[in-house]
Amino acid sequence: MALGRALLGVMVVFAVALAAVTVWGNIERANAGPGSSGGSSSEAEAPSAPPVRVTTTPAAGATDVAPAQPASVHVADGRLTDIALVGPDGAAVAGRPTPDGWTSTVTLAYAATYTWKGVVLDGNGAAQPLTGSFTTVTPQNKVGANLNIADGASVGIAAPIIVQFDGTVADKAAAQRALSVQTSVPTTGSWGWLPDTEQGSRVHWRPEGYWKPGTQVTVAANLQGVDVGGGSWGAENVSSHFTIGRAQIVKADVNSFHMTVVDGAGKTLMDVPASYGLGSDPNRNTTNGVHVVMSKQQTVLMSNPAYGYNNVPEHWAVRISNNGEFIHANPLSEGAQGSENVTHGCVNLSTQDAENYFNTALFGDPVEVTGSPVPMPRTDIYDWSLTWPEWQKLSALPV
């Protein structure tokens, strides 16, 4: 009987031990998870971060890079710290962060090497240096540009913006993309390329209709670093900020023998006797079309050898074309002013009337000549002699 109780005790102990082993084994298997060999979670290695990927534009080692092209760096599966693009003088290039890296915000210099500096961190915080460099182009030739309207100027309502290049622009579309006009009030306008001259290429910007008085205008030609074709590159950036002044329009009907000046509302400011070009001689006609006040001088020496005069001083002269047409004083024609056209193409006024008008004239004022059988030649500022659709066709880019 005692032996039976002893055997029963051994069996109970064995059963308890077996149950404990079974439970512990189940716990290990539960912790191991699918596919595990049974090791504990404390022994599992942390997952490694994906390799960081860095892309620079231009590519490392690139040469003949256009300086106007932004330089940028993009990082995937990582991030940048202490980023800098350093020029040959050791100075950092201005730039800004992007969602995945950094980009420059200024035009680079010609014939210069730029080097990337900084640190790239991967997802685990491991660091590697940002390296690489590139070199910008060395131009065969540089083409400069000038703006016709000075910074701070006030101009008339027909003033065109003129960009005059000091050389030929072969890729006019590329050059035009570097030009911009911003206005304080919405203004529809377009660039138009006029024929190249000995001085170089030229492009004008005019609004669809006359400017609205008081408009603030900023024009920029950001040509530095721009490939303008034919081995030439833009020399530098130029800009100007100016104001559209009061509205003043000259109404010059050659058959009226008068010259009238009106404001923007059509109110008459001046109405004076005038003599225009001799109608019987096409070479002496005042030409028909919308002229633009180009400049003014108190005294101008005028010559026309074909008609027998050279360096004749004329006073209170307002130039309205480079074809020899002025509004100016001429005491010798006062007897014809108001009744007959006798001039060599200019608009003749009395000395007092010419001085009064001279004192009001601004560059860009329109002078609307009508009634003449001879059209205004397409030289200099003939922008307003074209219809709006005709003008838009002179753009190098789609409008």
C-alpha positions, 0 to 999 in steps of 0.5 A: 500500500505504501509502495502504491502511494509512492508511485502515485506521487512520482507520476504527479510530479512527472505530469507537472514537470511535463506540463511546465515544459509544454507551456514554456515551449509554447511560449517560445514558439509564440515569441519566435513567430512564423519561420523562426528557428526558435530564438528569442526576440532579444537576439533578432537584428534591427533592420538595416536602412536602405542605401541613401541615393544622391543626385546632383545637377549638373552631374559631377564632373560636368563641363561647359555648364550654362551659368543660368542653369540652377545647380541642385542636389536631390537626396532619396532615403536620407537627408542633407546637413551643412549643404553648400555650393562653393565657388572658386573664391571660396564663397557659398552660392545663394540658394534655398532648401527644396523638399528633397534637397537644395537648389541655387537661386542666383546665376553662376559665373562664367569659366568657374568651378563649383564644388559641393560641400556638406553631409548626407545622413542615411536612415540610421544616421550614418554620415557620408560626405557630399562631394563633386564639382562642375565647371561653367562654360567659357564663352567665345563671345559675350553679347551685352544689352541696353535698356532705352528707359532709365531707372526712375524715368517717367514716360509717355503712354506710347513708350516702347521698351527697347532692348538693344543688343551690342551684337547679333542674337542668333537664338532669339527665343532663348534671349526672349525667355530671359526677358520679363515685364511686370506692371502694377496694373494688368497690361497685355503686351508682347515682345517683337523682334525688329530687323537686325542692324549694324549695331546688333539685334533689337527687341521691343515690348509694347502694350496692345493699346496705349499704356494706362497713366500711372502704371509702374513698370519693371523690365528685366533682361536676365541674360547673364549665363544665357546661350543666345546662339552662334557661340555667344552668351549674354554678358550681364543682367540689366533692369529698370523700373519706371512710371507711365506719366500723364496721357498726352496725344498729338493729333496731327492732321496734315490737311487741317494745317493745325496741330492739336494736343489732347489729354487722355480724356480728349480734352484739348490742351493746345490747338495751334497753326502748323505747316506740314510737309509739302504734299506735291513732293513725296520726299517731303511729305510728313509721313502717315502713322503713329509716331513716338516722341523720341527725344528733344533738344532746344537747338538741332542742326538740320541738313538736307543736301539734296534740297540745298541746306546744311547745319541750319539751326532749328529751335525747340525741336522734338524728334518724332522719327529718325527719318528727319521728322521733328516738331520744331519752331520755324519763323521762316514758315510762319506765313504758311502755318495754318494755311499751307504745307511747305516744309521738308517733312517736319511739323513747323510751329511758331517759336512761342507755340513750339516752345510751349509744346516742347516744355510738355513733351515726354519720351513715348508721347504718341504723335498721330499723323493722319491725312498723308499719302506717304506711310511712315517708314519701318525704321526706328520706332514704328511699333504702333504702325502695326496692328496688334496681330501683326505685332504679335507675329514678331515674337520669337515665342508663341503668344 
